[in-house]
Amino acid sequence: MSGEPRREPAWHSQAPAAVLAGLAASEQGLTAEQVLERLARHGHNRLPAPPRSGPLRRFLRQFHNVLIYVLLAAALGTALLQHWVDTGVILGVVLINAIVGFLQEGKAEQALEAIRGMLSPRAQVLRDGQRHTVPAEELVPGDLVFLQAGDRVPADLRLLQSHNLRIDEAMLTGESVPVDKQPAAVDAEADLGDRRCMAFSGTLVAFGQGRAVVVGTGADTEIGRISMLLGEVETLITPLLRDIAVFGRWLSGAIVVLAAMTFAFGYWGRHYDLVETFLAAVSLAVAAIPEGLPAIMTITLAIGVQRMAVRNAIIRRLPAVETLGSVTTICTDKTGTLTRNEMTVKTLLTAEEQFEVSGVGYEPRGGFSRAGEAVEVEHHPVLAEALRSILLCNDAELQQRDDGWQLEGDPTEGALVVAGLKAGLDAREVARRYPRADVIPFESLYKFMVTLHHHHEDGHGLLFLKGAPERVLAVCDRERTRDGDRPLDLPRWERRMETVAALGHLASGCWRWRSSRWTRISAP
């Protein structure tokens, strides 16, 4: 679909019944006739393709540079002098410069095209009273959509029902913590991040389930509006290009003046032959032009772009990498806006020891150390018990795919799972030995999660609790050590957590319920 996005009502401020009525939808979903009619009216649910320059135009754009113009003039001059070697060298430099820039911009265009693939490829909908799985691009306003953990939201949705539904909206709001969603209406003037009754296209369902109605597709979604805003961004000249342009103009002027003075001195001052004097002036102008400067500049910028690409940063135009390199200060927060929105366990505290965890991201590669010395987890029973506990009291899953390790679930829980895997634990084997019987899912209201498990070997029931320290320390009166349990030293734990927090680390904790009391195992 193309054109300006339509102005839609503030669906987040209306009750679910009013939203259905406003969209002429029902609890049984749309009929096949309604779907076809709305598809023809609203278009397919995909982001409009931005205007792109064709390959020929993109290639010719590489020659739009003052120094390139001077080099082309020099090539013409050497050709007139029949200095074919010089002509070939100059044209070769110009051509190589253009090819490097053309290829790099082509790679960036392909990478940016991937943004259009952020929409969910398929969606579960209710049509004619029956549940179907359809391509997401066939969704239309009024469709009823089912959401569950791991789904990517296929369009802008107004929630009708939700059960422990949390959605990761980092791509829109920069907030790394998944947002709790409820169907209750909010104020019409609520900011995007406060619209708890909405699910936005391209965001990821981290936990729970929900049912919603489509209120926006394609360019009418929030991500569609962002895509259109990107197309309206004005192109600015970077400091390097501005300086090169000024240098090129001054150099060109100086060369012309010098060549003119040489011609005037030779022809009128020394009375040399007109043709010979002219050729001498042209030769001097050609020799004064730095043919290698554009190529050196392009190659240097291309190297910088490639180094940025290794770190998953896309640079569309070569000169932009110079502007990025001039940045001295970035003002941001810790929500993942300018990061990969991944969390990693770096420090793990037990009652008597502090362990550091190596490795970053969701790849389970790394190990544990204490005071700079590597340790084997099996030689530290309290650490091993803590890691086993965080695997059990957890709903996240880590999967290895062709493009690397991918997380299904909450980023915090995913980081804890990775810590357990780094210790050599098998999540499935741990779950088999301690099968889960019940769970209290994490809620932002009480900030903890509890799971009930049964041990196959001794038949005992175990409760594992994980959550924010300030909410769960009150239910803990013992701490686990290598020699057994002892009374909890609350002030010491608070001091240690403040020390870790000062390093920029978030805090959570693990407890186990057995023999009528909570025992603190660790604080990652």
C-alpha positions as CSV (number, residue, x, y, z in Angstrom):
1,M,0.0,0.0,0.0
2,S,1.3,3.5,-0.8
3,G,0.4,7.1,-0.1
4,E,-0.2,9.0,3.2
5,P,-1.4,6.9,6.2
6,R,-5.0,7.4,7.1
7,R,-5.9,9.1,10.4
8,E,-7.4,6.4,12.5
9,P,-9.5,6.9,15.7
10,A,-7.8,6.6,19.1
11,W,-8.6,2.9,19.4
12,H,-6.7,2.7,22.7
13,S,-9.2,5.1,24.4
14,Q,-12.3,3.0,23.4
15,A,-13.8,0.0,25.1
16,P,-13.3,-3.4,23.3
17,A,-17.0,-3.5,22.3
18,A,-16.9,0.0,20.9
19,V,-13.8,-0.9,18.9
20,L,-15.5,-3.9,17.3
21,A,-18.5,-1.8,16.5
22,G,-16.3,0.9,15.0
23,L,-14.6,-1.6,12.7
24,A,-17.9,-3.4,11.8
25,A,-16.4,-6.6,13.2
26,S,-17.9,-9.3,15.4
27,E,-16.7,-11.9,18.0
28,Q,-17.0,-14.5,15.1
29,G,-14.5,-12.7,13.0
30,L,-14.9,-11.4,9.5
31,T,-16.5,-13.2,6.6
32,A,-14.7,-14.1,3.4
33,E,-16.6,-11.3,1.5
34,Q,-15.6,-8.7,4.2
35,V,-12.0,-9.7,4.0
36,L,-11.9,-9.4,0.2
37,E,-13.6,-6.0,0.3
38,R,-11.3,-4.6,3.0
39,L,-8.2,-6.0,1.3
40,A,-9.2,-4.1,-1.9
41,R,-9.8,-0.9,0.2
42,H,-6.8,-1.0,2.6
43,G,-4.3,-2.9,0.5
44,H,-2.0,-5.7,1.7
45,N,-0.5,-5.6,5.2
46,R,3.1,-4.8,4.2
47,L,5.3,-1.8,4.4
48,P,5.4,0.4,1.3
49,A,8.6,0.1,-0.7
50,P,10.5,3.4,-0.3
51,P,11.7,5.2,-3.5
52,R,15.0,3.9,-4.5
53,S,17.6,5.0,-7.0
54,G,18.2,2.5,-9.8
55,P,21.6,0.9,-10.3
56,L,22.6,3.3,-13.1
57,R,21.7,6.4,-11.1
58,R,23.4,5.1,-8.0
59,F,26.6,4.4,-10.1
60,L,26.5,7.9,-11.7
61,R,26.1,9.4,-8.3
62,Q,29.6,8.2,-7.4
63,F,31.0,10.8,-9.9
64,H,29.3,13.7,-8.2
65,N,32.4,15.2,-6.5
66,V,34.4,18.3,-7.3
67,L,37.7,16.3,-7.3
68,I,36.2,13.7,-9.6
69,Y,35.2,16.5,-12.0
70,V,38.7,17.9,-11.9
71,L,40.1,14.4,-12.6
72,L,37.8,13.9,-15.5
73,A,39.0,17.3,-16.9
74,A,42.6,16.1,-16.4
75,A,41.9,12.9,-18.2
76,L,40.5,14.9,-21.1
77,G,43.6,17.1,-21.1
78,T,46.0,14.2,-21.1
79,A,44.0,12.6,-23.9
80,L,44.3,15.8,-25.9
81,L,48.1,15.6,-25.3
82,Q,48.0,12.0,-26.3
83,H,49.5,10.9,-23.0
84,W,47.5,7.7,-23.1
85,V,49.2,6.1,-20.1
86,D,48.3,9.0,-17.8
87,T,44.8,9.1,-19.2
88,G,44.3,5.4,-18.5
89,V,45.6,5.8,-14.9
90,I,43.4,8.7,-14.1
91,L,40.3,7.1,-15.6
92,G,41.2,3.8,-13.7
93,V,41.3,5.7,-10.4
94,V,38.0,7.3,-11.1
95,L,36.4,4.0,-12.1
96,I,37.7,2.1,-9.1
97,N,36.5,4.9,-6.8
98,A,33.0,4.7,-8.3
99,I,32.8,0.8,-8.2
100,V,33.8,0.7,-4.5
101,G,31.1,3.3,-3.6
102,F,28.5,1.6,-5.8
103,L,29.1,-1.9,-4.3
104,Q,29.0,-0.6,-0.7
105,E,25.8,1.3,-1.2
106,G,24.3,-1.8,-2.8
107,K,25.1,-3.9,0.3
108,A,23.5,-1.2,2.5
109,E,20.4,-1.1,0.4
110,Q,20.0,-4.9,0.7
111,A,20.4,-4.7,4.5
112,L,17.9,-1.9,4.8
113,E,15.4,-3.9,2.8
114,A,15.4,-6.4,5.6
115,I,13.5,-3.9,7.7
116,R,10.4,-4.7,5.6
117,G,10.7,-8.3,6.8
118,M,10.1,-7.3,10.4
119,L,6.4,-8.0,10.0
120,S,5.2,-11.4,11.1
121,P,5.1,-13.8,8.1
122,R,1.9,-15.6,9.4
123,A,-0.9,-15.0,11.8
124,Q,-3.7,-17.0,13.5
125,V,-7.1,-15.4,12.9
126,L,-10.7,-16.1,13.4
127,R,-12.8,-15.9,10.3
128,D,-16.4,-17.1,9.8
129,G,-16.2,-18.5,13.3
130,Q,-13.2,-20.8,12.5
131,R,-9.5,-20.4,13.4
132,H,-7.1,-20.2,10.4
133,T,-3.4,-19.5,9.9
134,V,-3.0,-17.0,7.1
135,P,-0.1,-14.9,5.7
136,A,0.2,-11.8,7.7
137,E,0.1,-9.6,4.6
138,E,-3.5,-10.7,4.1
139,L,-4.7,-9.3,7.4
140,V,-7.2,-6.4,7.2
141,P,-8.7,-4.1,9.8
142,G,-11.4,-5.9,11.8
143,D,-9.6,-9.3,11.7
144,L,-9.5,-11.1,15.1
145,V,-6.0,-12.3,15.8
146,F,-4.7,-14.8,18.4
147,L,-1.3,-14.0,20.2
148,Q,0.9,-16.4,22.1
149,A,4.5,-16.4,23.5
150,G,7.0,-16.2,20.7
151,D,4.7,-14.6,18.1
152,R,5.7,-11.5,16.3
153,V,2.7,-9.1,16.3
154,P,1.5,-9.1,12.7
155,A,-0.3,-5.7,12.6
156,D,-1.4,-2.9,15.0
157,L,-3.9,-4.6,17.3
158,R,-6.4,-3.5,20.0
159,L,-6.5,-6.2,22.7
160,L,-9.9,-7.8,23.5
161,Q,-8.6,-10.4,26.0
162,S,-5.3,-11.1,27.6
163,H,-3.8,-13.6,30.0
164,N,-0.4,-12.7,31.6
165,L,0.4,-11.1,28.2
166,R,3.7,-9.3,28.0
167,I,5.1,-7.8,24.8
168,D,8.7,-6.7,24.0
169,E,8.3,-3.2,22.5
170,A,12.0,-2.2,22.5
171,M,12.0,-1.6,18.7
172,L,9.4,1.2,19.2
173,T,9.9,2.6,22.7
174,G,13.5,1.4,23.6
175,E,12.1,-0.2,26.7
176,S,14.0,-3.5,27.2
177,V,11.6,-4.9,29.8
178,P,8.5,-6.5,28.2
179,V,5.3,-4.5,28.9
180,D,2.3,-6.0,30.6
181,K,-0.8,-5.7,28.4
182,Q,-4.4,-5.4,29.5
183,P,-7.6,-4.9,27.4
184,A,-8.8,-1.9,29.6
185,A,-8.9,1.4,27.7
186,V,-6.5,4.2,28.4
187,D,-6.5,7.9,28.0
188,A,-6.7,9.2,24.5
189,E,-3.6,11.3,25.0
190,A,-1.5,8.4,26.4
191,D,2.0,8.1,24.9
192,L,2.9,5.2,22.7
193,G,4.6,3.3,25.6
194,D,1.6,3.8,27.9
195,R,-1.0,2.3,25.6
196,R,-1.2,-1.0,27.5
197,C,-4.3,-2.2,25.5
198,M,-2.4,-2.0,22.2
199,A,0.0,-4.4,20.5
200,F,2.1,-2.9,17.7
201,S,3.2,-4.5,14.5
202,G,6.7,-6.0,14.6
203,T,6.9,-6.2,18.4
204,L,7.4,-9.6,20.0
205,V,5.1,-11.5,22.4
206,A,7.4,-12.5,25.3
207,F,4.9,-14.2,27.6
208,G,1.2,-15.1,27.9
209,Q,-1.7,-15.2,25.5
210,G,-4.2,-12.7,24.0
211,R,-6.9,-12.1,21.5
212,A,-7.1,-8.8,19.6
213,V,-8.6,-7.0,16.7
214,V,-6.6,-5.5,13.8
215,V,-6.9,-1.7,13.8
216,G,-4.0,-0.8,11.5
217,T,-2.1,-2.5,8.6
218,G,0.8,-1.6,6.3
219,A,1.6,2.1,6.3
220,D,-1.1,2.8,8.9
221,T,0.8,0.9,11.6
222,E,3.3,2.6,14.0
223,I,6.2,0.9,12.3
224,G,4.8,2.0,8.9
225,R,4.7,5.6,10.1
226,I,8.3,5.3,11.1
227,S,9.2,3.9,7.7
228,M,7.5,6.9,6.0
229,L,9.3,9.4,8.3
230,L,12.6,7.8,7.3
231,G,11.8,8.6,3.7
232,E,11.3,12.3,4.6
233,V,14.7,12.7,6.3
234,E,16.7,15.4,4.6
235,T,20.2,14.6,3.3
236,L,22.9,16.6,5.0
237,I,26.5,17.1,3.9
238,T,28.9,15.5,6.3
239,P,31.9,17.5,7.6
240,L,34.3,15.4,5.5
241,L,32.4,16.0,2.2
242,R,32.1,19.7,3.0
243,D,35.8,20.0,3.7
244,I,36.7,18.0,0.6
245,A,34.3,20.2,-1.5
246,V,35.9,23.4,-0.2
247,F,39.4,21.9,-0.8
248,G,38.4,20.8,-4.3
249,R,37.2,24.3,-5.2
250,W,40.3,26.0,-3.8
251,L,42.5,23.5,-5.5
252,S,40.7,23.8,-8.8
253,G,40.9,27.5,-8.7
254,A,44.6,27.5,-7.8
255,I,45.4,25.0,-10.6
256,V,43.5,27.1,-13.1
257,V,45.3,30.3,-12.0
258,L,48.7,28.6,-12.0
259,A,48.1,27.2,-15.5
260,A,46.9,30.6,-16.7
261,M,50.0,32.3,-15.2
262,T,52.3,29.7,-16.8
263,F,50.6,30.2,-20.2
264,A,50.8,34.0,-19.9
265,F,54.5,33.9,-18.9
266,G,55.5,31.5,-21.6
267,Y,53.5,33.0,-24.5
268,W,53.8,36.8,-23.8
269,G,56.9,36.8,-21.5
270,R,59.1,34.3,-23.4
271,H,57.3,34.4,-26.7
272,Y,57.1,30.6,-27.0
273,D,54.9,28.9,-29.6
274,L,51.2,29.1,-28.8
275,V,50.5,25.4,-29.0
276,E,53.6,24.4,-27.0
277,T,52.8,26.9,-24.3
278,F,49.2,25.7,-24.1
279,L,50.3,22.1,-23.8
280,A,52.8,23.0,-21.1
281,A,50.1,24.8,-19.1
282,V,47.8,21.8,-19.4
283,S,50.5,19.4,-18.4
284,L,51.2,21.4,-15.3
285,A,47.5,21.4,-14.4
286,V,47.3,17.7,-14.8
287,A,50.4,17.1,-12.7
288,A,49.0,19.3,-9.9
289,I,45.8,17.3,-9.5
290,P,46.0,14.6,-6.7
291,E,44.5,11.7,-8.7
292,G,44.8,9.3,-5.7
293,L,43.0,11.4,-3.2
294,P,39.4,10.3,-4.1
295,A,40.4,6.7,-4.2
296,I,42.3,6.9,-0.9
297,M,39.3,8.6,0.7
298,T,36.8,6.1,-0.6
299,I,38.9,3.0,0.3
300,T,39.5,4.4,3.9
301,L,35.8,5.0,4.4
302,A,34.9,1.6,2.9
303,I,37.3,0.0,5.5
304,G,35.5,1.8,8.3
305,V,32.1,0.7,6.9
306,Q,33.2,-2.9,6.8
307,R,34.4,-2.7,10.4
308,M,31.0,-1.3,11.4
309,A,29.2,-4.0,9.5
310,V,31.1,-6.7,11.5
311,R,29.4,-5.1,14.5
312,N,26.0,-5.2,12.8
313,A,25.9,-1.4,12.1
314,I,24.5,-0.6,8.7
315,I,26.1,2.4,6.9
316,R,24.1,3.3,3.8
317,R,26.5,6.0,2.5
318,L,30.2,5.8,2.8
319,P,30.8,9.4,4.1
320,A,28.4,8.8,7.0
321,V,30.9,6.6,8.7
322,E,33.2,9.7,9.1
323,T,30.4,11.6,10.8
324,L,29.8,8.7,13.2
325,G,33.5,8.6,13.9
326,S,33.3,12.3,14.9
327,V,30.8,11.5,17.7
328,T,32.4,12.1,21.2
329,T,29.4,11.7,23.5
330,I,26.3,9.6,23.2
331,C,23.4,10.4,25.7
332,T,21.3,7.4,26.2
333,D,19.8,5.1,28.9
334,K,20.1,1.4,29.6
335,T,16.9,0.3,27.9
336,G,18.5,-1.1,24.8
337,T,17.6,1.8,22.4
338,L,21.2,1.8,21.0
339,T,22.1,-1.7,22.0
340,R,21.1,-5.2,21.0
341,N,18.5,-5.4,23.7
342,E,20.3,-8.5,25.2
343,M,21.0,-9.1,28.9
344,T,23.9,-11.1,30.3
345,V,24.6,-12.4,33.8
346,K,28.0,-11.0,34.7
347,T,28.2,-11.4,38.5
348,L,26.7,-14.1,40.8
349,L,26.8,-13.8,44.5
350,T,26.3,-16.6,47.1
351,A,26.4,-16.2,50.8
352,E,30.2,-16.6,51.0
353,E,31.5,-16.1,47.5
354,Q,31.3,-13.8,44.4
355,F,31.6,-15.3,40.9
356,E,32.2,-13.5,37.6
357,V,30.7,-14.9,34.4
358,S,32.4,-14.4,31.1
359,G,30.7,-14.2,27.7
360,V,28.1,-11.8,26.3
361,G,24.7,-12.2,24.6
362,Y,22.7,-15.3,24.3
363,E,25.4,-17.6,23.0
364,P,26.2,-20.1,25.9
365,R,29.9,-19.7,25.6
366,G,31.9,-18.6,28.6
367,G,32.7,-19.7,32.2
368,F,32.9,-18.8,35.8
369,S,35.8,-17.4,37.8
370,R,36.4,-16.2,41.3
371,A,39.1,-13.5,42.1
372,G,40.4,-13.9,38.5
373,E,40.8,-17.7,38.8
374,A,38.6,-20.0,36.7
375,V,36.4,-22.4,38.7
376,E,34.6,-25.6,38.0
377,V,30.9,-25.3,38.9
378,E,30.7,-28.9,40.2
379,H,33.2,-28.0,42.9
380,H,30.9,-25.3,44.3
381,P,27.7,-27.0,45.3
382,V,25.9,-23.7,46.3
383,L,26.7,-22.2,42.9
384,A,25.5,-25.4,41.1
385,E,22.3,-25.4,43.1
386,A,21.7,-21.7,42.3
387,L,22.2,-22.3,38.6
388,R,19.9,-25.3,38.6
389,S,17.2,-23.3,40.4
390,I,17.2,-20.5,37.8
391,L,16.8,-23.0,35.1
392,L,13.7,-24.5,36.9
393,C,12.1,-21.2,37.8
394,N,12.2,-20.0,34.2
395,D,9.9,-19.9,31.1
396,A,12.5,-18.7,28.5
397,E,13.9,-21.0,25.9
398,L,17.2,-20.7,24.0
399,Q,17.3,-22.2,20.5
400,Q,20.2,-22.4,18.0
401,R,19.2,-21.5,14.5
402,D,21.0,-20.8,11.3
403,D,21.5,-17.1,12.2
404,G,22.7,-17.8,15.7
405,W,21.2,-18.3,19.1
406,Q,17.7,-16.9,19.5
407,L,15.7,-16.3,22.6
408,E,12.0,-17.1,23.0
409,G,10.8,-15.3,26.1
410,D,11.8,-12.6,28.5
411,P,15.3,-11.2,28.1
412,T,16.0,-11.4,31.8
413,E,15.0,-15.0,32.0
414,G,17.0,-15.7,28.9
415,A,20.1,-14.3,30.5
416,L,19.6,-16.6,33.4
417,V,19.1,-19.6,31.2
418,V,22.4,-18.8,29.4
419,A,24.2,-18.7,32.7
420,G,23.0,-22.2,33.5
421,L,24.0,-23.5,30.1
422,K,27.5,-22.0,30.6
423,A,27.8,-24.1,33.7
424,G,27.3,-27.2,31.5
425,L,23.8,-27.9,32.8
426,D,21.2,-29.5,30.5
427,A,17.9,-27.6,30.8
428,R,15.8,-30.5,29.6
429,E,17.6,-33.0,31.9
430,V,17.1,-30.7,34.9
431,A,13.4,-30.2,34.0
432,R,13.0,-34.0,33.8
433,R,14.5,-34.6,37.2
434,Y,12.4,-31.8,38.8
435,P,9.2,-31.8,36.8
436,R,7.1,-28.7,37.3
437,A,3.7,-29.1,38.9
438,D,2.5,-25.5,39.1
439,V,3.6,-21.9,38.5
440,I,2.8,-18.4,39.6
441,P,4.0,-16.3,36.6
442,F,5.9,-13.1,37.0
443,E,3.8,-10.0,37.3
444,S,5.0,-6.5,37.6
445,L,2.6,-6.0,40.5
446,Y,4.4,-8.4,42.8
447,K,7.7,-8.7,40.9
448,F,8.4,-12.4,41.5
449,M,7.8,-15.8,40.0
450,V,7.3,-19.1,41.8
451,T,7.4,-22.6,40.5
452,L,6.5,-25.9,42.2
453,H,8.5,-29.0,41.4
454,H,8.7,-32.6,42.5
455,H,12.0,-34.5,42.9
456,H,11.9,-37.9,41.3
457,E,14.5,-39.4,43.6
458,D,13.3,-38.4,47.1
459,G,9.7,-37.5,46.3
460,H,9.9,-34.1,48.0
461,G,8.2,-31.0,46.7
462,L,10.2,-27.9,46.1
463,L,9.2,-24.3,45.5
464,F,11.6,-22.0,43.7
465,L,11.1,-18.3,43.7
466,K,12.9,-15.7,41.6
467,G,12.3,-11.9,41.6
468,A,13.3,-8.4,42.7
469,P,15.3,-8.5,45.9
470,E,13.4,-5.8,47.6
471,R,10.1,-7.7,47.3
472,V,11.3,-11.2,48.2
473,L,13.9,-10.6,50.9
474,A,11.1,-10.2,53.4
475,V,10.1,-13.9,53.0
476,C,13.7,-15.2,53.4
477,D,15.3,-15.9,56.8
478,R,18.1,-18.3,55.9
479,E,21.0,-18.3,53.5
480,R,22.7,-21.4,52.0
481,T,26.5,-22.0,52.5
482,R,28.8,-25.0,51.8
483,D,28.4,-26.1,55.4
484,G,24.6,-25.8,55.5
485,D,22.0,-23.1,56.2
486,R,22.5,-20.1,58.5
487,P,20.5,-17.0,59.5
488,L,20.2,-14.5,56.7
489,D,22.5,-11.5,57.1
490,L,20.2,-8.9,55.5
491,P,22.4,-5.8,55.8
492,R,25.3,-7.6,54.2
493,W,23.3,-8.7,51.2
494,E,22.0,-5.2,50.7
495,R,25.6,-3.8,50.8
496,R,26.8,-6.4,48.3
497,M,23.9,-5.8,45.9
498,E,24.6,-2.0,46.1
499,T,28.2,-2.7,45.2
500,V,27.1,-4.8,42.1
501,A,24.4,-2.2,41.2
502,A,27.1,0.5,41.2
503,L,28.7,-1.4,38.3
504,G,25.5,-0.9,36.2
505,H,24.2,-4.4,36.8
506,L,20.5,-5.2,37.5
507,A,19.7,-7.5,40.5
508,S,17.5,-10.5,40.9
509,G,17.6,-13.4,43.3
510,C,16.9,-17.1,43.7
511,W,15.3,-18.8,46.7
512,R,14.2,-22.3,47.5
513,W,11.3,-23.3,49.8
514,R,11.9,-26.5,51.7
515,S,11.2,-27.6,55.3
516,S,8.8,-24.7,55.9
517,R,11.2,-21.8,55.1
518,W,12.7,-19.8,52.3
519,T,16.5,-20.2,51.8
520,R,18.5,-17.6,49.9
521,I,20.7,-19.3,47.4
522,S,22.2,-16.6,45.3
523,A,21.8,-13.1,43.8
524,P,22.7,-12.8,40.1
